């Protein structure tokens, strides 16, 4: 009701030129009277019970401003200020998403240094580049759903602030798609450099017996794997460690774990076989063609220095129509993460992983997924840093037949 608070799961879904995209945000304590909703959504939610879902389809221009040529600018390369945003690359790259503040010298109205709003680089020439300041979802047909997770009466209406859910729900989605369907130039000089270039097997020789995300985020990953992995069969756990995060209660005839630390792999009870291999030195997988029913890579894709080659290898060892699922978050191990990963907008990392699938030429039916907004467990070690659970991002596709 209008005098109540609601816990809602918003799902924004849309089709891009290369795949299907679903971005989910959970919000708790939504003020049905004070907060701002996308057109028609608040009215559709009133009177709904816990567990019910409403959906609205928005034509291009109805949820975010439609695309306009006035928001596309040709800018001299001399006006590109990478240093102001701490970017490693001194030049823009085609298709990349960058913070608007790097254009503060270009004389565009309303643009100031430090502005983190994203814009897209459409093209780069010898002396100028094309900057697209349109919203990344401009021109896109969008379906927005809201599921009622909980509802309760307000105690009072004093204090607080209004939330703009149009702005919140569309902040990030759209960035994962290629610009104009053309490949994004993630792979400029130095893209795979790492802070510590020491030999990987030596660096990882000391076991790290720890999971890297909070347990609520890991449960989201397990739930996703439960949906996407076959009920039984052979699973490849790429860049494995002490846990594979497979759905609980599910049995698989084979789970092959490939990682860098023998002790970590030996501690993983889900594995039926274990392989120690440095993929950055030897991307060829030691498995026969078409020998797996699914493959997964959990919070590790950001450490690969030859990722396209490895995605092709994963395709080789998968059976036709078998899924390859890559999951990640906003936490990683800084010394070994590649440079381009650290410079990217969170939703641009979805685009980077999609680019790996697309450049491999071996996958179809591509999807991206994001989930943010769950509460962090009270006993989690990082609860003082943020009360939100680690976000979960995923990309998957099926091996072409």
N, C-alpha and C positions, 0 to 999 in steps of 0.2 A: 504494500500500500504506500501512498505518498508520505505517510508519517512513519515509515519503517526504514530499517537498514537491511541491505541485502548483500550476500556473498555471491559473486557472479563469476562464471567462467566465460570470457569472451573468446570467440574463435573467428578470426578473419581469414577467409580463404579466397584464393584467386588463381587464375591460370596465366602463366607467362609463356613466352615463345618456346621455352625449353622444358617446361615441367609444371607440376602442380605444387602450390605453396599453401601451407596452413600455419598461421601464427596465433598462438594461444596465450592469453593473459588472464590470470586469476586475481580478482580484487575482492578484498574483504571489507565489510562495513561501508558499502556504497549507500550514499544518502539519496534516496529516491526523489526527494523534494528539491534538494539544493544542487546536486551535481548535474553537469551538462552531458547529454546523451546524443548520439547520432540520431538524425531525424526519424521519429516514429518508434525508436527502440524502447524508450521509457514507457510510452503508452501501451506497447505490446507486452511489456513485462508486468504491468500492474494487474494484480489478481492471479498471477501464476503461482503455483505451488513448488515446493522443493522438488527437484528432479526434472521439472519441465524445461523445455527449450523453445525459444522463439528465434526466427531467422528472417532477415530482410535482405533483399538483393538491391544493390546500389548501382545504377548506371554510371558510366564515366562522367565525372564532374559532380556527382551527387554527394559523395562523402568527402573527397578532397578536390581542390580546385583542378579543373581540367587543364590540359597542356596548352600553353600559349607561347608563341614565337618571341614575345617580348622578354621572356625569361631565359632566352638563349643568347649568350654573349661571346663574341670573338675577342680574346684578350691577349695582349702581348706577353710573350714568355718572360720578359723582363719584369712584369708586374706580378709574377707568381712568387709568393713569399713562403717557401717551404719551412724555413727556419722558425717562423712565427708559431707554427703548429708542431714543431719538433719532429718533422718528417725527415726520414733518412734520404729520400730521393729528391734531388734539387729540381727535377723537372716533373710535370704531370705525365701520367701514362694513360693511354686510351682505355676508356671504360671504368677507370677507377673512381671510387667515391671518396671525396676529401672534405675536410671542414671548410666552411665558407670563409673563415677568417684569413685563409691564404690569399684571398682576392682583395684584401683591404686597400691595396695600392692601385686597383683597377678603376676606381672612380664609379663604382656601382652604388646607387643610392641605398642606404640602410645596411651596407656591409661594413663591418668593423673588425679589427684585429681581435682574435680570441673567440669569434663566433664559431660554435661547434656544429651548427646546422649543416647537414650534408648536402653536397651538390655532386653532379656527375660530369666527368670529363668525356665528351663525345668524340673528340678527335684532337690530334696534336700535329702541327705543321712545323716548318723550319723556324718560324719566328712568332707564331701565334698558336693558341689552342682554343677549342670551343668548350665553354662551360654551360651546362644545362642546370638552371636553378629551379626547374619545375619539380614538383613533388614526385618522388620515385614511383608513386602509384597513379600519377596523372594519366588519364586515358584508359584506366583499367576498370573492368567490371568486377565488383567485389560482393561477396556474400558475407554478412556479419551475423553471427549467431551468439546468443547469450543463454547460458544454462544457469538456473537458480540452484546454487549449492546450499544456501541457508537464508533465513529471513527472521527478523525479530523487530520488536518495537524500539523506538528511540527513547532514551531517558530524558533528553532535553534537546533544544535546538539552539543553545547558546554557544558561541565560539565556533571554531573550526573554519574550514575553507572549502570552496567549491572545486571540484575536479572536472577537467574538460576531457571527457573520454574520447571525443573525436581526435584531439591532438595526441592523447596517450596511445590509443590503439593503432594509430597510423605512424607512429614514431619508430622507424626501423623497417617495417615490412615494405617490400618493393625494391630494396637495395640489393637483394640477392639475385635479381634477374640481370642478364646481360643487357647492355645498352644497345638497342636497335638490333638485337640478335647476333651481334658480332662478338668475337672472342675478346675477353678482357685481358689487358696486358699486365698480368701480375708478375711476369717472369722477366723483369728488367735486371740489369747488372746488379749483382749482390743480393738478389732477392732471398737466396737460401743461406746467407751468412748467419752464423750463430755467435753468441757472445763467447762461448767456450768451444773451440774447434778441436779440442783434444780427442784422441781416438775414442770412439763411442764404447766399444767393449771394455776398455780400461776405465772410462768414466763411470759406467754403470756396473762395474764389478762388485761394488758394495750394495747389498740388497736394501731396498727401501720398502719395508713392510708396512705400507700405509695406502689407504684409498685416497683419491684426490678430490672427491666431491662429497657434499653432505649426503646423508642417507636418504633424504627425501628426493633429491635429484637423481640419485642412483636407482631409486625405485621407479622413477619416471622412465629411466633408460631400460630397466627390466621390463616394464609394461610395454614399451615400444618394441623391444625384442620379442616379447610374447606375441605381439600382433603380427610381426613381420617374418619371424623365423618359422620354418616348417616344423610340424609337430614332432617328427622324428627325422633322423638323417644325420649327415656329416656336416659339421660346422668348423670353419676356420676362424680362430680368434687371433687376429693379426696384432702384433705388438702387445702381446699378452703379458700378464703379470700375476700377482697372487690371487686375483679374482677375475672371472669372465663376465660377471653380471648377467648371467643367463636367467631366464624366468624360473622361478622356484617351482619345484614339483614337476618340471618337464624333463623327459628322458631323451637323450640323443645317442645314437649308436656310435658316434665318433665326434670328439672335440679335440682338434689339433691346435695347440697353442704355440705361437712363434714369438719369442721375445729375446731379451738381451741378458737376462740374469737367471741362471739355472736354479738358484735357491728360491727365487720368487715363483718360478714356474712349478717347481716341485711342491710348493705350498698350495697350489691351485688344485683343489680336489675335483673340480669339474673336468679337468683335462684328461683325455685318454692317451695322448701322446704329446711330447714336448720337443721343440726344436729351438736351439740357441743360434741366432743369426743376426748379423748387422745388416739390415736392409739398405742403409745408406751406402754401404760398401759393396753389397751384393744384392741387387734388387730381384734377381731371379729366385722364385720360390721353389723349394725342393719337393714339389708335389706333382702328380700326374695331371694331365689335362682332364677337365670335367670330372674331378674327383670329389667335389663338395656341393652340398645342397644349399649352402648359405655361407656368407663371410661377414665378419664384423670387425670394426676398429673403434675402440672406446677411448676417448680423450687422449689420443696419441697422434693424430694426423699432422699436427703442427710441428712434429719433429723430423719429418721426412724431407730429405734434400733431393730426392728423385721421385716425387710423388706420382707423376703421370706414368712413368715406367712401372711403378708398383701397382697402380690401379689396373694397368693392362695385364700384369701378371695375375692379379686377383681374378680378372675376367677369364684368363686362360684356364685356371684351375676350378672355375665354377661350371656347373651344368647349365644348359640353356634355361632361361627364365629364373635362375636362382638369384636371390637378392644379395646385394652388398650394402651394408648399413654402416654409416660413419656417424658417430656421436661425439660431441665436444661441448665445452662450456667456456666461461670467461676466466678460468684458472688454468695455468700451465706452469711448467718448470722453466723459468727464464733462461738459464744458461744454454739450453739446447733447443729452444724454440727458434724457428727460422725468422729472419728479420721481417719479411713481408707480413707474417701473421700478427706480429705485435703492432704494426702500423695500421691495421685494418679496423674499420667500423665493425661492431659485433655482427650485424646482418651481412656485411660484406664477406665475412668468413664463410657464411653459407654459400655465397657466390663463388668463392675460391674453391671450395670442395666440389661444387657443381661443375666448375670449370675443369677440374681433374677428370670427372666422369665424362664430360663432353669431349675433351681432347683425347681421351683414350679411344673414343669411337666404338666402344664395346658394350655400352649400356643404353637401355631404353626405359621409358616409364619413370622418369626422374621425379623425385619429390623432395621438398624441404619442409622442415618442421621446427617450430620454436615453442618453448613454454617458459614463461617467467611469472613471478608473483606469488609462488607458494611461500608460506612462512618457513623460516629456518628452524630446525629443531632447537629447543631451548638449551639442550646440553651440548650443542655443537661448539667446537673450539673457536669458530669465527663469529659467534653470535654478537660480540661487541662491535664487530666491524660492520655488519649489516644484519637486519632481521629478516631478510629475504633469502630463500633457498637459492643455491647456485642455479643459474639459468641452464636450460638444456636445449641444444641445437642438434639437428640431425639432417643428413642427406642420404638418400638411398635410391637405388635403381636396380633393374633386372638385367641379367646377362642376356644379350641379344641371342636369338636362336640361330 
